[in-house]
């Protein structure tokens, strides 16, 4: 899902795409066998993650050179929380010593709405976190920039400019050209004449909007606009890059409370009309706190999401071969006890991989499943067991060359952010 976590800008995936193209050419010329050996089982090794005790609200991202960046929150002094981060070089199994970007005792802390530290282009990184307004009347998104790969950071600036005591969050930061872009969920549209409201004076339903902003490396705002005036209130959106321009996936919301998944592509700097993925017609008068995920490798685009029509939980997957212009039928990845919280990636051989949480006895299991280009569903494979005694953070997954990096939070002893490396056997 980018990741930003989901956008694919690492050198390793680029080399993998080149290798696939060369292999295809050799195959066509008849110089070697056209079939590739099947992948074996997923093998996951847990890493020594530098997050401290009672850490959580973690986020996973990738740099252009294949470096993984993990960020998280953990207690510092008194009632303050610190935004920490660490990096994992391409091919390495050792995280760097953690650094603290900022700390505060007036931050909005929520298991479902986490901050991020995200590599942009070259040495440029961006980060965000959420800060309560004065008297804890709503909260704002603040963004800081670094021009030296997180070595130092600018003073933060507020991303949302409405000045209203509304909720602003569920942010996705990503690079766009030489600039920095952000999409986020914004509660400003639920204020009428300065007062919070669920509907207009004429009875039209109000809801959370999805907004987009573009700013340069100095923090100068270039674009600030609404993409959709009513979307699901607390489902994280996601971004991927089929080419130079992004494709956005999110959970929509209609006045009749249908909350299905849609995508929007950007063309020449403009967001296009929304396109629905295979419809679930899930009607629910509440936010399921379960956003979709998207990943891309050239024209290959894969999407995954959770749904529960007729109160039957399900994880679904769809693929596009034309850069997200159209998607095929959805495959049912899991219909047995799914809790959702999905992520999705593309492997070098073209297989899609979906990760999600599903019930496992008294706990939850973080699991994955591969879906081949032909649509074949491979067996479900377990990554780890997640304790169910407390609210969950969102597990995440990203690809880096021939391996997958996993992120989750273990609540068995307080809370601690965990990471692991997964590879498929040959």
N, C-alpha and C positions, 0 to 999 in steps of 0.2 A: 503496500500500500503503500509518491513519491516513493517506498516510504519516502515521502521525502525520505522518510524511510523508503519511499517507494519509487522515486524517480531513479532511472538507471543511467548514471553518468560515470560509473567506475571504468577504469581501463580494462580490468579483468573481463567484465561482460562484453566490452567492445572487442577484445581479442577473441572471446568465445564466439561472437557473431561472425567475425572474419574467418575463424576456423571452420564454422559450419558452412559458410559460403564456399570456401576452398574445397571442403570435403564433398559438397554437392557437385561442384564442377568436375572433380576427379571421378565421381560416381557416374556422371553423365557421359564422360569420355571413355568409360569402361576400364579405367585403370585400376580399380579396386572394388571390393564388394560394397554394395550400396547400403547394407544394413549395419547399424551400430550395435555393439553388445548391449544387452538390456542392463538397466541399473539394478543393483542389489538393494538390500534393506538399508534404511536410514540409520546411521550410527551417530549418536550425539554424545559429546564430551562436555561436561560442565567446566566452565572457566572460573578462575579465581577473580571474582568481580570486586572492584575497590569500593563499592558502596558500603556505608556504615550501617550500624544498627538502627532500626526503625526507619530505614530509607524506603522510598516508594515513589509513585507518580513518575515512572521512568519513560524515556523516549529513545528510540534508536534511529540513527541517520547514517548516511554514507557520503564520503567525499569523492571527488573526481579521480583520485588515485587509488580507490578501493579501501581507504581507511574507514573503519566504522567508528562512530561517535555515539556514546551513550550518555544521557543526562538524567538526573534524578533529583529529588528533594530529600533532605535529611535534617534533623534538628541540629541547631548550632548552640546558641546560648539563650538562656531564658526561654521565652516562647517563640523565638525567631526560627525561621527555616532558611536553609541555604540551597541555592541552585548549584549543583555540582556537575562536573562532566569529566570524561576520560575518553581516550582514543585507543583503538586497536589497529595497528598497521596491517596492510594487506598481507595475508599469509601468516601473521603472527598469532600466537595464542596467549599473549601477555598484554593486559591493559596497562596504559600509562598511569602514573600517579595521579590521583584525582586533584582537580582544581576547583575552587569556588568562584563562580561568576559574580554572584550577588547574594545578599541575605536581607530578610526583613521580617518584622512581626505584624505586618498589616497585609499579608498576602492572602489571596483567596486560594485555599487548598482543597482539592476535590479529587477523589480517586478516578473520576471519569474524564476530567479536564486538566490535562497535565502540561507543564511547560516543555520547552524544547531548546536544544542547541544544534544548529544545522549548518554544515558546510555548504557554501554557495558555489563560488567559482574561484579557482586558484587559492589564494590565501584568505579570501573573504568568507567570514562566518557570520551567522545571525542567530539571535536567541530571543525568546519571549517568555514572559511569565505574567501572572494576573495579580493585580493590586487593588485592594478595596479603596473606594472613594472615601472622602471625608465622612466621618460618622458611620462608616460601613454601609453607605447608601448606594448599593450597586458596586460594580467593580470594572476596572479598565484593563486593557492589554497594553503592556509596555514592551518595547523592542530595543535591543542593544546590538551594536555591530562591532566586529573585530576585523582588522585588516592584516592580522598576523596569525591566523589559524588558532584563535583563542588565547593568544598570549596576553593581549590587553583588550579592553572593551570601552566603547564610548558610553557617555551618559545615556540612560534609557530615554526614549520618547514614547508618547502615547500613540498607539496605532489607530484606535477609534477616535473620531473627532467630534462626536455628537454632543458631548458634555452632559448627557442625561444619566440619571441614576439607574441605569439599566445593566443587564448582564451582558458581558462580551467575552467570548472565549472559543474553545474548540478550534484552535488556530493551526493552519498548515502554512509553513514558510517554505519557499522554493525559489530557485534562481530563474530569471527570465531575461535572456540576453545578458547584458552587463549589469542588470538591475536586480532588485529583490522584490518578490511578490508575496502576497499573503491572501489567503481566504479564511474567513472566520464566521461564526454564528453571532448574530447581533440582535439585541432586544430593543433597539430604539423604536422600531415600528409598532411596539405595543404601548406607546405613550401618545395620548391624545390631549392636546392643550396642556402639556406638561404633567399629565396624570396617567398612571398605569391603567390599562384597560384591556379587556379580552375581545372587545368588539367596538366598532364605530357607532356613532349616534344612529345610523340607519340600519344597524344590526349585522354589518359585515364582520366576519371573524378576523381577528388579528393574530399574528404569530411572529415567531423569530425569523429574521431574514438572513440570507447568506450574502456576505459582502466580499469585495475584492479591492485590494489596493496595490499600487506599484510605486516604489520609491527608489531613489538612486543610492549610491554608496555613502553619500553624506546625510542620508535620511530625508532628503527633499522629496515630498510627495508629488508623484506624477499623475496618478490616476486614483480615484476613490469613488466606487460606485456599487450599487446593489446588483447582484446577479439574479436573486430570486427573493421576492418579498415575503414568502411564507414557506418555511422548510421545517423538517423535524427538529425539535427544540434542542436536543443534546446528543445528536449522533454525529461523530467526527467525520468530516469530509476527507477526501483523499485525492492525490494528484499523481499522474504519470506522464511520461513524455514519449509518444510514438515517434516524434521528430523534434523539430525546434520549438514547437508550441505545445502547450499542455492539454491534457484531457482531464476533466474534473468529474468525480463521482460523489454523489451524496444521496441521503434519504429525503425524498420530497414529502410534502404534506398538502393535501387538498382540503377544501372547506368541509368535505364529507369524511375527513380523517383517514383517508387512504394514504398509507405511508410506504410507497414502493420506491425502488431505486431508479435513479436517472443519471444520465451523463450529459455533460456539455463540453464541446470542443472549442478551443480558441483558434480562430483563423484571422491572420493579419491583425492580431492584437485585439480582436473583438470576440466576445463570447457568443456562440451560436445558440439557436433555440434548443431547448432541452429535448433529449431523446430518452425514452423509457427503455430500460432493459426488460427482458421477459417478465411480464407482470405477475405478481403474487396476489394482488388485490387484498393486501393485509390492511384491515381496518382496525385501528386501535386509538382510543381517545386518551392517549398518554404517550410519552416518548419512551421507546424501548431501550434507549442508551446503547445502541448497537449499530455502529456505522459500517459502511461497506469499504472495500479495498480494491485497488486497481494497480496493475503493473504493465509495463510495455517493453518490447524489444523490437525496434523498427515498427513495421506494420502489425506485428503480433501484439495484441492487447488482451489481457485476461482480467476478469472482474469476479469478485466473490462477495457474498453478503448473507446475512441471517434474516430469516423471516418466520412468521408463525401464523399463517392463515388458518382459520378454524381452530386456533389454539394448538396447532401441531408444529412444534419447532423444527426448523430445517435450515441447513446450510446449502447455498446454491452457487453455481459457477457458470460463467458464460465466456465465450471467446470471440474475438474479432480478428479478421485477417486483413482488414483494410484501414488500419489506424484508428479504429473506434467509430468509423462512420456507420457501421452496422454490426450487430451481434447475432450469433446463432442462438439456437435453443439453449435453455438453461439445463444443466445437469444437477441432479440432486446428490450432493456430496455426502450429506449425513442427515438421516431422518430418525436417529435413535438417541434421544437425550441430549441434543445439542443445546449449548448455552450461547453460541455465537462468538462474538469478539474475534472476528476473522482477520486474517491477513492473507496476502497472495503474492506469489513471485513466479518468475519464469526461469527455468533452467536452460543451460546452454543447448540441450538437445531438443528444446521446444516444449517440453512438458511444463504444465502449470503445477504449482504446489500451493495448496490451501492449508493454513493452520487455523485452529479454533479450539474452544474449550467444550468438552463434553463430560457428562456425569460418569464417575468411576467409583462405585461404592458410595462412601460417605464424603468423598472429595471430588475434585474435578481433575481431568487429565488434559494437558495441552497436547494435541495430536495434529498430525498432518496427513494429507492424502495427495498423491500425484494423479494428474489427469493428462493423458497423452494427447498429442495433436489430433489423433483419430477419435478421441473421446473416450478411450478406455480408462476406467476407474481402477486404480491400483489399491492394494489393501491400506486400511487406516493404520498409521504407525504412531506410537506414543513417544513424546519428547520428554515429559516429566509429569509428576503429580503435583497439583496445586491445592493447598489446604483451603477448605471452604468455610472456615470459621469467621471470616471477616469480609467486608466488601472487597471486590477484586480490582486490582489494577488491570490495564489492558496488556496482555502478552503481545509481542511483536516479532516479526521475522523479516530478514532481508537477505538477499543473495550477494555473494562476493566471490566471483570466479566459480570454482568448483565446490564451494561450501555455502551453507546457510548459517547465519548468525541469529540466535534466538534470545529473546528477552522476556523475563517474567518476574513476578514477585512472590517470594515464599513467606507465608505467614505463620509457619510452625513455631518460630521463636521470635515474637514481635513482628517485624517485617524486614525483609532484606531483598534488595534487587539482585537478581541472578541472571547470568548469561551462559550460553553454550554454543558450541560449534557443531554443526551437523554435516555429514557427507554421505552420499549414497555409494554403496559398494559396487564393484564392477564384477 
